[in-house]
Amino acid sequence: MDHPRRRGWAVLRHLAAPALALAVVATLPTTKPDAAPATTPVAQYLPGMAPASVSYGPSGKTVKGQFLSYNDFHGAIDPPAGSGAVVNGTPAGGVEYLATYLRKLRADAAAEGRKTLTVGAGDLIGATPLVSAAFHDEPTIELMNEVGLQVSSVGNHEFDEGVDELIRMQRGGCHPKDGCQDGDGFGGADFTYLAANTINKKTGLPILPPIDIKFINGVPVGFVGLTLEGTAGIVNPAGIQNVRFANEVETANKWGHLLKLFGVKAQVLLVHQGGQQNVSEQVPVPGVSDCNAFSGPIVPIVAGLNPEFRLVVSGHTHRFYTCTLPNSAGTSVVTSAGTNGQLITDIDYAIDRRTGRFADITAKNVVVENGVSDGKGGWLKDAAGVFLKNPATVDPGAKKVADKYRTAVAPIANRVVGTITGDITRTAGANGESALGDVIADAQLAWTRTSANAQIALMNPGGIRADFDAEASAGGEATGQVTYGEASTVQPFNNLVVTQTLTGAQLKNVLEQQFVGFGGQTTQRILQVSAGFTYSWDSTAPAGSKVSALALNGTPIDPAANYQVTTNDFLANGGDGFTNLTLGTGRTTAPGFDVDALIGYLGAGTPIAPGPADRITKIG
């Protein structure tokens, strides 16, 4: 006669294909957190302690394992450049280096008898450099297969090209318009994307699997994966019309309850939402595995989780940390590996065979170094000041895949499209304005001034994904020259450029919607503005009355007059919570994409200087 537990786990292996459980869970009500477990953590996090480590009390025989995790890769196939090239002073990133470190960490775990699972927390694709974006992010998916990713939550950027395109990323098949551009087909992701809280409005079910179950020496580990509830407000609404994004805590606990119902009590939440460490006099530069003065949206999410979720792998904020945070009845280890594949979170754990719960968890972040040491605690650079790359730490398999796409895109990526006088950065001042934001807004105004009589251009700061580094020379170009690839890295979304008519009163409401509490806005976002348009804002004023002194070329904005305002279509469709931009009339669409507007501006003649960043005035 079969052992009952073995029979139960045999059933679980089939439930690892979560579609079989959908009919069951669709009928379950949202559940409240379970009562506290019999034991509580005996080690609490103290500021400055690294790595994060929790022991959940006495246990019997255990099975040991390792999770390797990363998040917010954003198609960073090439090592990041400029100010983003380093993590706390160490040059890091690049997919062939990421693959090497993953392989090394797996080997270290295997030597200790630990089985490794490699997991992600979303934004693997979207907002990607040209080497991935030119092929609709198929290169990134192929490389995630190559480096051994097994399961990941979706993130908001997985929806950049809409739900249907995300499903193609999972299942494979050629792009519906551009086909399979590399000539060898596209098989989709070998890993499983989890989308527990992305709900099809018609069916009421997740668009992709909500859970996954893996077995570590016969003991089940359950994963729930979800994106932030606010995804709808930060992606182009046109691609997500048929889905809604459910609450993170309610969704996680609902699926966690189902896992527990089937005996899976070691649970991991993969969630594309996060937090950040904050600097202090005592800790001016937090370490990659620290949890200094931690805050952010992930804190209340973890606080509401069932106690079975003793590990939370997070993302979205592009910050690094390993923390222990309180859940509904205990403590969870909460991690993030920053962004761009520059860090890997190495998580060692033990599961109590009797209870099926995590008994111990320890997490630390490992820097994916790509540089060459100078032997003095620093890193060697070339004559242009760019960090040298270490050929000894290159994974040949990942490099082969990456080089295929680098070669294919090089003639486009390395084409010089314009010139800048120096570095132009996206770092905003106290007024919320940046030099690069000015340049991009000016470019969109110039792109539409003649064709659509545009008078004002507005740019969302989240759409500016990198700085312009005058010294960078990926294609061998001279200092100050900008390539198509660099411009695409700055603006990778291929948004359309649209112009519409707004009254002065509507324009003021758009600007008021930059601030929390007006028009449903939940996050402060300062739009970048084109030359000639100025205004002031007061942080101490009540919502709806923060903006004043609106003027165009020195003339006050007339609330009753009409103005031609240019934005990208993401904003025009209400993205980033700017629903007041959907009220415009007479919308026209310029030829090409937003990156074409930027390229046209950079190549118009005179080298482009950093914007003055003085068009917006903060008065309080």
Sequence and secondary structure as in RCSB ss.txt:
>XXXX:A:sequence
MDHPRRRGWAVLRHLAAPALALAVVATLPTTKPDAAPATTPVAQYLPGMAPASVSYGPSGKTVKGQFLSYNDFHG
AIDPPAGSGAVVNGTPAGGVEYLATYLRKLRADAAAEGRKTLTVGAGDLIGATPLVSAAFHDEPTIELMNEVGLQ
VSSVGNHEFDEGVDELIRMQRGGCHPKDGCQDGDGFGGADFTYLAANTINKKTGLPILPPIDIKFINGVPVGFVG
LTLEGTAGIVNPAGIQNVRFANEVETANKWGHLLKLFGVKAQVLLVHQGGQQNVSEQVPVPGVSDCNAFSGPIVP
IVAGLNPEFRLVVSGHTHRFYTCTLPNSAGTSVVTSAGTNGQLITDIDYAIDRRTGRFADITAKNVVVENGVSDG
KGGWLKDAAGVFLKNPATVDPGAKKVADKYRTAVAPIANRVVGTITGDITRTAGANGESALGDVIADAQLAWTRT
SANAQIALMNPGGIRADFDAEASAGGEATGQVTYGEASTVQPFNNLVVTQTLTGAQLKNVLEQQFVGFGGQTTQR
ILQVSAGFTYSWDSTAPAGSKVSALALNGTPIDPAANYQVTTNDFLANGGDGFTNLTLGTGRTTAPGFDVDALIG
YLGAGTPIAPGPADRITKIG
>XXXX:A:secstr
   HHHHHHHHHHHHTSTHHHHHHHTTS         SS  S    TT  SEEEE S  SSEEEEEEEEE   TT
  S   GGGGEETTEEB  HHHHHHHHHHHHHHHHHTT EEEEEE S SSSS  HHHHTTTTHHHHHHHHHHT  
EEE  GGGGTT HHHHHHHHH   BTTTB TTSS     SSEEE TTEEETTT SBSS SEEEEEETTEEEEEEE
EE GGGGGTS GGG TTEEE  HHHHHHHHHHHHHHTT  EEEEEEE   B    SS SS  TT  TT BSTHHH
HHHTS TTEEEEE  SS  EEEEEEEETTEEEEEEEE STT EEEEEEEEEETTT SEEEEEEEEEE B B B S
SSSB B TTS B B GGG  HHHHHHHHHHHHHHHHHHT EEEEBSS B     TTS  HHHHHHHHHHHHHHHH
HH   EEEE GGG  S B TT  TTS  TTEEEHHHHHHHS S   EEEEEEEHHHHHHHHHTTSTTSTT  S  
  EE TTEEEEE TTS TT  EEEEEETTEE  TTSEEEEEEEHHHHTTGGG GGGGG EEEEE SS HHHHHHH
HHTSSS B      SEEE  
